[in-house]
């Protein structure tokens, strides 16, 4: 069984200075105008502190400019289930609770160019809103986000 220890002091509240608060939508990244919903932050905090999720997949709703929770993996779900839950033709963000937390920018080659650009430019905003991310990665296929790659990154 893994022991989950996270350094929640990795990002302080001052790291959110590029965000503004607005009526329950959460934080807005000033550079991309994307809103990270409170649901995203609350789900992340539940994963980090209460251990009710093993992973969370986020998606951007291009029409509303909101980053929302797409899927969650219950405790006991492994990294393979996270990888299997990602679409083959669209982008997503994913966080997984190892002994540390990673955020993966999933941009498969079959996804639209606009989606790839949107996810690439909005990732930093999501990272700032989710306090405690230790590592981030970019992947275009499952091999690029394999467990060996993540372990090498965490060294």
PyMOL commands that place a pseudoatom at each C-alpha (Angstrom):
pseudoatom trace, name=CA, resn=UNK, resi=1, chain=A, elem=C, hetatm=0, pos=[0.000, 0.000, 0.000]
pseudoatom trace, name=CA, resn=UNK, resi=2, chain=A, elem=C, hetatm=0, pos=[1.300, 3.452, -0.920]
pseudoatom trace, name=CA, resn=UNK, resi=3, chain=A, elem=C, hetatm=0, pos=[1.736, 6.115, 1.726]
pseudoatom trace, name=CA, resn=UNK, resi=4, chain=A, elem=C, hetatm=0, pos=[0.531, 9.429, 0.413]
pseudoatom trace, name=CA, resn=UNK, resi=5, chain=A, elem=C, hetatm=0, pos=[2.460, 12.403, 1.665]
pseudoatom trace, name=CA, resn=UNK, resi=6, chain=A, elem=C, hetatm=0, pos=[2.098, 15.729, -0.051]
pseudoatom trace, name=CA, resn=UNK, resi=7, chain=A, elem=C, hetatm=0, pos=[3.800, 19.027, 0.431]
pseudoatom trace, name=CA, resn=UNK, resi=8, chain=A, elem=C, hetatm=0, pos=[0.831, 21.371, 0.377]
pseudoatom trace, name=CA, resn=UNK, resi=9, chain=A, elem=C, hetatm=0, pos=[3.126, 24.340, 0.942]
pseudoatom trace, name=CA, resn=UNK, resi=10, chain=A, elem=C, hetatm=0, pos=[4.590, 23.933, -2.549]
pseudoatom trace, name=CA, resn=UNK, resi=11, chain=A, elem=C, hetatm=0, pos=[2.383, 26.762, -3.797]
pseudoatom trace, name=CA, resn=UNK, resi=12, chain=A, elem=C, hetatm=0, pos=[1.269, 29.566, -1.524]
pseudoatom trace, name=CA, resn=UNK, resi=13, chain=A, elem=C, hetatm=0, pos=[-1.820, 31.703, -1.968]
pseudoatom trace, name=CA, resn=UNK, resi=14, chain=A, elem=C, hetatm=0, pos=[0.379, 34.377, -3.476]
pseudoatom trace, name=CA, resn=UNK, resi=15, chain=A, elem=C, hetatm=0, pos=[0.977, 32.020, -6.409]
pseudoatom trace, name=CA, resn=UNK, resi=16, chain=A, elem=C, hetatm=0, pos=[-2.643, 32.605, -7.402]
pseudoatom trace, name=CA, resn=UNK, resi=17, chain=A, elem=C, hetatm=0, pos=[-2.045, 36.311, -8.028]
pseudoatom trace, name=CA, resn=UNK, resi=18, chain=A, elem=C, hetatm=0, pos=[-2.848, 35.937, -11.746]
pseudoatom trace, name=CA, resn=UNK, resi=19, chain=A, elem=C, hetatm=0, pos=[-6.343, 34.717, -10.907]
pseudoatom trace, name=CA, resn=UNK, resi=20, chain=A, elem=C, hetatm=0, pos=[-9.500, 36.525, -9.942]
pseudoatom trace, name=CA, resn=UNK, resi=21, chain=A, elem=C, hetatm=0, pos=[-12.442, 35.148, -7.957]
pseudoatom trace, name=CA, resn=UNK, resi=22, chain=A, elem=C, hetatm=0, pos=[-15.970, 35.221, -9.405]
pseudoatom trace, name=CA, resn=UNK, resi=23, chain=A, elem=C, hetatm=0, pos=[-19.313, 33.918, -8.052]
pseudoatom trace, name=CA, resn=UNK, resi=24, chain=A, elem=C, hetatm=0, pos=[-18.578, 30.213, -7.599]
pseudoatom trace, name=CA, resn=UNK, resi=25, chain=A, elem=C, hetatm=0, pos=[-16.797, 29.688, -10.900]
pseudoatom trace, name=CA, resn=UNK, resi=26, chain=A, elem=C, hetatm=0, pos=[-13.446, 29.504, -9.174]
pseudoatom trace, name=CA, resn=UNK, resi=27, chain=A, elem=C, hetatm=0, pos=[-10.294, 31.090, -10.475]
pseudoatom trace, name=CA, resn=UNK, resi=28, chain=A, elem=C, hetatm=0, pos=[-9.792, 32.737, -13.837]
pseudoatom trace, name=CA, resn=UNK, resi=29, chain=A, elem=C, hetatm=0, pos=[-6.424, 32.731, -15.521]
pseudoatom trace, name=CA, resn=UNK, resi=30, chain=A, elem=C, hetatm=0, pos=[-5.768, 36.305, -16.617]
pseudoatom trace, name=CA, resn=UNK, resi=31, chain=A, elem=C, hetatm=0, pos=[-3.784, 35.267, -19.694]
pseudoatom trace, name=CA, resn=UNK, resi=32, chain=A, elem=C, hetatm=0, pos=[-6.159, 32.697, -21.226]
pseudoatom trace, name=CA, resn=UNK, resi=33, chain=A, elem=C, hetatm=0, pos=[-9.520, 33.764, -19.743]
pseudoatom trace, name=CA, resn=UNK, resi=34, chain=A, elem=C, hetatm=0, pos=[-10.178, 30.159, -18.691]
pseudoatom trace, name=CA, resn=UNK, resi=35, chain=A, elem=C, hetatm=0, pos=[-12.101, 29.632, -15.459]
pseudoatom trace, name=CA, resn=UNK, resi=36, chain=A, elem=C, hetatm=0, pos=[-11.061, 26.780, -13.166]
pseudoatom trace, name=CA, resn=UNK, resi=37, chain=A, elem=C, hetatm=0, pos=[-14.283, 25.809, -11.383]
pseudoatom trace, name=CA, resn=UNK, resi=38, chain=A, elem=C, hetatm=0, pos=[-14.560, 25.346, -7.639]
pseudoatom trace, name=CA, resn=UNK, resi=39, chain=A, elem=C, hetatm=0, pos=[-15.512, 21.727, -8.415]
pseudoatom trace, name=CA, resn=UNK, resi=40, chain=A, elem=C, hetatm=0, pos=[-11.980, 21.198, -9.779]
pseudoatom trace, name=CA, resn=UNK, resi=41, chain=A, elem=C, hetatm=0, pos=[-10.304, 22.630, -6.712]
pseudoatom trace, name=CA, resn=UNK, resi=42, chain=A, elem=C, hetatm=0, pos=[-12.678, 20.833, -4.299]
pseudoatom trace, name=CA, resn=UNK, resi=43, chain=A, elem=C, hetatm=0, pos=[-12.167, 17.464, -6.039]
pseudoatom trace, name=CA, resn=UNK, resi=44, chain=A, elem=C, hetatm=0, pos=[-8.412, 17.988, -5.928]
pseudoatom trace, name=CA, resn=UNK, resi=45, chain=A, elem=C, hetatm=0, pos=[-8.499, 18.829, -2.206]
pseudoatom trace, name=CA, resn=UNK, resi=46, chain=A, elem=C, hetatm=0, pos=[-10.617, 15.710, -1.561]
pseudoatom trace, name=CA, resn=UNK, resi=47, chain=A, elem=C, hetatm=0, pos=[-8.041, 13.622, -3.413]
pseudoatom trace, name=CA, resn=UNK, resi=48, chain=A, elem=C, hetatm=0, pos=[-5.134, 15.227, -1.596]
pseudoatom trace, name=CA, resn=UNK, resi=49, chain=A, elem=C, hetatm=0, pos=[-6.486, 15.271, 1.951]
pseudoatom trace, name=CA, resn=UNK, resi=50, chain=A, elem=C, hetatm=0, pos=[-9.372, 12.789, 2.200]
pseudoatom trace, name=CA, resn=UNK, resi=51, chain=A, elem=C, hetatm=0, pos=[-8.030, 10.235, -0.310]
pseudoatom trace, name=CA, resn=UNK, resi=52, chain=A, elem=C, hetatm=0, pos=[-11.485, 9.747, -1.871]
pseudoatom trace, name=CA, resn=UNK, resi=53, chain=A, elem=C, hetatm=0, pos=[-10.063, 9.850, -5.419]
pseudoatom trace, name=CA, resn=UNK, resi=54, chain=A, elem=C, hetatm=0, pos=[-6.978, 8.223, -6.868]
pseudoatom trace, name=CA, resn=UNK, resi=55, chain=A, elem=C, hetatm=0, pos=[-7.045, 10.408, -9.966]
pseudoatom trace, name=CA, resn=UNK, resi=56, chain=A, elem=C, hetatm=0, pos=[-9.018, 13.238, -11.539]
pseudoatom trace, name=CA, resn=UNK, resi=57, chain=A, elem=C, hetatm=0, pos=[-9.411, 14.006, -15.242]
pseudoatom trace, name=CA, resn=UNK, resi=58, chain=A, elem=C, hetatm=0, pos=[-10.243, 17.611, -16.163]
pseudoatom trace, name=CA, resn=UNK, resi=59, chain=A, elem=C, hetatm=0, pos=[-11.546, 18.987, -19.442]
pseudoatom trace, name=CA, resn=UNK, resi=60, chain=A, elem=C, hetatm=0, pos=[-12.036, 22.432, -20.913]
pseudoatom trace, name=CA, resn=UNK, resi=61, chain=A, elem=C, hetatm=0, pos=[-15.499, 23.369, -22.126]
pseudoatom trace, name=CA, resn=UNK, resi=62, chain=A, elem=C, hetatm=0, pos=[-14.574, 25.658, -24.998]
pseudoatom trace, name=CA, resn=UNK, resi=63, chain=A, elem=C, hetatm=0, pos=[-18.012, 27.274, -25.147]
pseudoatom trace, name=CA, resn=UNK, resi=64, chain=A, elem=C, hetatm=0, pos=[-18.189, 28.366, -21.515]
pseudoatom trace, name=CA, resn=UNK, resi=65, chain=A, elem=C, hetatm=0, pos=[-14.401, 28.757, -21.045]
pseudoatom trace, name=CA, resn=UNK, resi=66, chain=A, elem=C, hetatm=0, pos=[-14.606, 26.539, -17.932]
pseudoatom trace, name=CA, resn=UNK, resi=67, chain=A, elem=C, hetatm=0, pos=[-12.159, 23.878, -16.766]
pseudoatom trace, name=CA, resn=UNK, resi=68, chain=A, elem=C, hetatm=0, pos=[-14.390, 21.165, -15.240]
pseudoatom trace, name=CA, resn=UNK, resi=69, chain=A, elem=C, hetatm=0, pos=[-14.058, 17.692, -13.709]
pseudoatom trace, name=CA, resn=UNK, resi=70, chain=A, elem=C, hetatm=0, pos=[-14.529, 15.054, -16.411]
pseudoatom trace, name=CA, resn=UNK, resi=71, chain=A, elem=C, hetatm=0, pos=[-13.869, 11.830, -14.447]
pseudoatom trace, name=CA, resn=UNK, resi=72, chain=A, elem=C, hetatm=0, pos=[-12.613, 10.658, -11.066]
pseudoatom trace, name=CA, resn=UNK, resi=73, chain=A, elem=C, hetatm=0, pos=[-11.001, 7.361, -10.118]
pseudoatom trace, name=CA, resn=UNK, resi=74, chain=A, elem=C, hetatm=0, pos=[-11.999, 5.926, -6.767]
pseudoatom trace, name=CA, resn=UNK, resi=75, chain=A, elem=C, hetatm=0, pos=[-9.387, 4.619, -4.320]
pseudoatom trace, name=CA, resn=UNK, resi=76, chain=A, elem=C, hetatm=0, pos=[-7.970, 1.333, -5.515]
pseudoatom trace, name=CA, resn=UNK, resi=77, chain=A, elem=C, hetatm=0, pos=[-8.043, 2.415, -9.150]
pseudoatom trace, name=CA, resn=UNK, resi=78, chain=A, elem=C, hetatm=0, pos=[-4.575, 2.319, -10.587]
pseudoatom trace, name=CA, resn=UNK, resi=79, chain=A, elem=C, hetatm=0, pos=[-2.590, 4.376, -13.012]
pseudoatom trace, name=CA, resn=UNK, resi=80, chain=A, elem=C, hetatm=0, pos=[-3.545, 2.025, -15.866]
pseudoatom trace, name=CA, resn=UNK, resi=81, chain=A, elem=C, hetatm=0, pos=[-7.220, 2.920, -15.323]
pseudoatom trace, name=CA, resn=UNK, resi=82, chain=A, elem=C, hetatm=0, pos=[-6.336, 6.600, -15.583]
pseudoatom trace, name=CA, resn=UNK, resi=83, chain=A, elem=C, hetatm=0, pos=[-4.474, 6.073, -18.858]
pseudoatom trace, name=CA, resn=UNK, resi=84, chain=A, elem=C, hetatm=0, pos=[-7.339, 3.939, -20.224]
pseudoatom trace, name=CA, resn=UNK, resi=85, chain=A, elem=C, hetatm=0, pos=[-9.893, 6.637, -19.351]
pseudoatom trace, name=CA, resn=UNK, resi=86, chain=A, elem=C, hetatm=0, pos=[-8.250, 9.279, -21.562]
pseudoatom trace, name=CA, resn=UNK, resi=87, chain=A, elem=C, hetatm=0, pos=[-9.833, 9.887, -24.984]
pseudoatom trace, name=CA, resn=UNK, resi=88, chain=A, elem=C, hetatm=0, pos=[-7.815, 9.048, -28.074]
pseudoatom trace, name=CA, resn=UNK, resi=89, chain=A, elem=C, hetatm=0, pos=[-9.018, 12.085, -30.011]
pseudoatom trace, name=CA, resn=UNK, resi=90, chain=A, elem=C, hetatm=0, pos=[-9.260, 14.936, -27.513]
pseudoatom trace, name=CA, resn=UNK, resi=91, chain=A, elem=C, hetatm=0, pos=[-7.107, 16.687, -24.928]
pseudoatom trace, name=CA, resn=UNK, resi=92, chain=A, elem=C, hetatm=0, pos=[-7.416, 16.468, -21.152]
pseudoatom trace, name=CA, resn=UNK, resi=93, chain=A, elem=C, hetatm=0, pos=[-5.583, 17.309, -17.938]
pseudoatom trace, name=CA, resn=UNK, resi=94, chain=A, elem=C, hetatm=0, pos=[-5.132, 14.560, -15.376]
pseudoatom trace, name=CA, resn=UNK, resi=95, chain=A, elem=C, hetatm=0, pos=[-3.804, 14.437, -11.832]
pseudoatom trace, name=CA, resn=UNK, resi=96, chain=A, elem=C, hetatm=0, pos=[-2.809, 11.218, -10.095]
pseudoatom trace, name=CA, resn=UNK, resi=97, chain=A, elem=C, hetatm=0, pos=[-2.039, 10.712, -6.427]
pseudoatom trace, name=CA, resn=UNK, resi=98, chain=A, elem=C, hetatm=0, pos=[1.271, 8.862, -6.202]
pseudoatom trace, name=CA, resn=UNK, resi=99, chain=A, elem=C, hetatm=0, pos=[3.441, 9.588, -3.162]
pseudoatom trace, name=CA, resn=UNK, resi=100, chain=A, elem=C, hetatm=0, pos=[3.414, 12.969, -4.925]
pseudoatom trace, name=CA, resn=UNK, resi=101, chain=A, elem=C, hetatm=0, pos=[0.957, 14.572, -7.332]
pseudoatom trace, name=CA, resn=UNK, resi=102, chain=A, elem=C, hetatm=0, pos=[1.495, 15.023, -11.054]
pseudoatom trace, name=CA, resn=UNK, resi=103, chain=A, elem=C, hetatm=0, pos=[-0.509, 16.926, -13.622]
pseudoatom trace, name=CA, resn=UNK, resi=104, chain=A, elem=C, hetatm=0, pos=[-0.441, 15.500, -17.107]
pseudoatom trace, name=CA, resn=UNK, resi=105, chain=A, elem=C, hetatm=0, pos=[-1.366, 17.474, -20.201]
pseudoatom trace, name=CA, resn=UNK, resi=106, chain=A, elem=C, hetatm=0, pos=[-2.822, 14.776, -22.463]
pseudoatom trace, name=CA, resn=UNK, resi=107, chain=A, elem=C, hetatm=0, pos=[-2.743, 15.918, -26.116]
pseudoatom trace, name=CA, resn=UNK, resi=108, chain=A, elem=C, hetatm=0, pos=[-3.015, 12.925, -28.450]
pseudoatom trace, name=CA, resn=UNK, resi=109, chain=A, elem=C, hetatm=0, pos=[-1.958, 13.459, -32.034]
pseudoatom trace, name=CA, resn=UNK, resi=110, chain=A, elem=C, hetatm=0, pos=[-5.541, 12.837, -33.232]
pseudoatom trace, name=CA, resn=UNK, resi=111, chain=A, elem=C, hetatm=0, pos=[-6.890, 15.814, -31.254]
pseudoatom trace, name=CA, resn=UNK, resi=112, chain=A, elem=C, hetatm=0, pos=[-7.712, 19.118, -32.926]
pseudoatom trace, name=CA, resn=UNK, resi=113, chain=A, elem=C, hetatm=0, pos=[-4.948, 21.746, -33.194]
pseudoatom trace, name=CA, resn=UNK, resi=114, chain=A, elem=C, hetatm=0, pos=[-7.197, 24.305, -31.447]
pseudoatom trace, name=CA, resn=UNK, resi=115, chain=A, elem=C, hetatm=0, pos=[-7.697, 21.944, -28.488]
pseudoatom trace, name=CA, resn=UNK, resi=116, chain=A, elem=C, hetatm=0, pos=[-3.962, 21.269, -28.241]
pseudoatom trace, name=CA, resn=UNK, resi=117, chain=A, elem=C, hetatm=0, pos=[-3.211, 24.983, -28.167]
pseudoatom trace, name=CA, resn=UNK, resi=118, chain=A, elem=C, hetatm=0, pos=[-5.980, 25.685, -25.648]
pseudoatom trace, name=CA, resn=UNK, resi=119, chain=A, elem=C, hetatm=0, pos=[-4.779, 22.991, -23.242]
pseudoatom trace, name=CA, resn=UNK, resi=120, chain=A, elem=C, hetatm=0, pos=[-1.122, 23.988, -23.604]
pseudoatom trace, name=CA, resn=UNK, resi=121, chain=A, elem=C, hetatm=0, pos=[-1.812, 27.648, -22.848]
pseudoatom trace, name=CA, resn=UNK, resi=122, chain=A, elem=C, hetatm=0, pos=[-4.239, 26.966, -19.974]
pseudoatom trace, name=CA, resn=UNK, resi=123, chain=A, elem=C, hetatm=0, pos=[-2.203, 24.363, -18.059]
pseudoatom trace, name=CA, resn=UNK, resi=124, chain=A, elem=C, hetatm=0, pos=[-0.337, 26.826, -15.874]
pseudoatom trace, name=CA, resn=UNK, resi=125, chain=A, elem=C, hetatm=0, pos=[-3.623, 28.367, -14.733]
pseudoatom trace, name=CA, resn=UNK, resi=126, chain=A, elem=C, hetatm=0, pos=[-4.945, 25.002, -13.600]
pseudoatom trace, name=CA, resn=UNK, resi=127, chain=A, elem=C, hetatm=0, pos=[-1.658, 24.211, -11.895]
pseudoatom trace, name=CA, resn=UNK, resi=128, chain=A, elem=C, hetatm=0, pos=[-1.825, 27.451, -9.920]
pseudoatom trace, name=CA, resn=UNK, resi=129, chain=A, elem=C, hetatm=0, pos=[-5.415, 26.797, -8.837]
pseudoatom trace, name=CA, resn=UNK, resi=130, chain=A, elem=C, hetatm=0, pos=[-4.578, 23.270, -7.629]
pseudoatom trace, name=CA, resn=UNK, resi=131, chain=A, elem=C, hetatm=0, pos=[-2.122, 23.822, -4.811]
pseudoatom trace, name=CA, resn=UNK, resi=132, chain=A, elem=C, hetatm=0, pos=[0.336, 20.976, -4.277]
pseudoatom trace, name=CA, resn=UNK, resi=133, chain=A, elem=C, hetatm=0, pos=[1.242, 19.768, -7.781]
pseudoatom trace, name=CA, resn=UNK, resi=134, chain=A, elem=C, hetatm=0, pos=[4.803, 18.463, -7.653]
pseudoatom trace, name=CA, resn=UNK, resi=135, chain=A, elem=C, hetatm=0, pos=[5.507, 17.584, -11.293]
pseudoatom trace, name=CA, resn=UNK, resi=136, chain=A, elem=C, hetatm=0, pos=[3.906, 18.238, -14.637]
pseudoatom trace, name=CA, resn=UNK, resi=137, chain=A, elem=C, hetatm=0, pos=[4.202, 16.326, -17.877]
pseudoatom trace, name=CA, resn=UNK, resi=138, chain=A, elem=C, hetatm=0, pos=[3.074, 16.527, -21.504]
pseudoatom trace, name=CA, resn=UNK, resi=139, chain=A, elem=C, hetatm=0, pos=[2.029, 13.344, -23.296]
pseudoatom trace, name=CA, resn=UNK, resi=140, chain=A, elem=C, hetatm=0, pos=[0.742, 12.541, -26.771]
pseudoatom trace, name=CA, resn=UNK, resi=141, chain=A, elem=C, hetatm=0, pos=[0.513, 8.768, -26.299]
pseudoatom trace, name=CA, resn=UNK, resi=142, chain=A, elem=C, hetatm=0, pos=[0.363, 6.394, -23.304]
pseudoatom trace, name=CA, resn=UNK, resi=143, chain=A, elem=C, hetatm=0, pos=[4.071, 5.520, -23.564]
pseudoatom trace, name=CA, resn=UNK, resi=144, chain=A, elem=C, hetatm=0, pos=[5.020, 9.143, -22.848]
pseudoatom trace, name=CA, resn=UNK, resi=145, chain=A, elem=C, hetatm=0, pos=[3.123, 8.993, -19.557]
pseudoatom trace, name=CA, resn=UNK, resi=146, chain=A, elem=C, hetatm=0, pos=[4.244, 5.511, -18.558]
pseudoatom trace, name=CA, resn=UNK, resi=147, chain=A, elem=C, hetatm=0, pos=[5.122, 4.716, -14.974]
pseudoatom trace, name=CA, resn=UNK, resi=148, chain=A, elem=C, hetatm=0, pos=[8.848, 4.533, -15.790]
pseudoatom trace, name=CA, resn=UNK, resi=149, chain=A, elem=C, hetatm=0, pos=[8.741, 8.058, -17.260]
pseudoatom trace, name=CA, resn=UNK, resi=150, chain=A, elem=C, hetatm=0, pos=[7.012, 9.399, -14.159]
pseudoatom trace, name=CA, resn=UNK, resi=151, chain=A, elem=C, hetatm=0, pos=[9.468, 7.682, -11.806]
pseudoatom trace, name=CA, resn=UNK, resi=152, chain=A, elem=C, hetatm=0, pos=[12.401, 9.149, -13.775]
pseudoatom trace, name=CA, resn=UNK, resi=153, chain=A, elem=C, hetatm=0, pos=[10.812, 12.595, -13.569]
pseudoatom trace, name=CA, resn=UNK, resi=154, chain=A, elem=C, hetatm=0, pos=[10.350, 12.275, -9.790]
pseudoatom trace, name=CA, resn=UNK, resi=155, chain=A, elem=C, hetatm=0, pos=[14.022, 11.456, -9.143]
for i in range(1, 155): cmd.bond("trace and resi %d" % i, "trace and resi %d" % (i + 1))
show_as sticks, trace
zoom trace
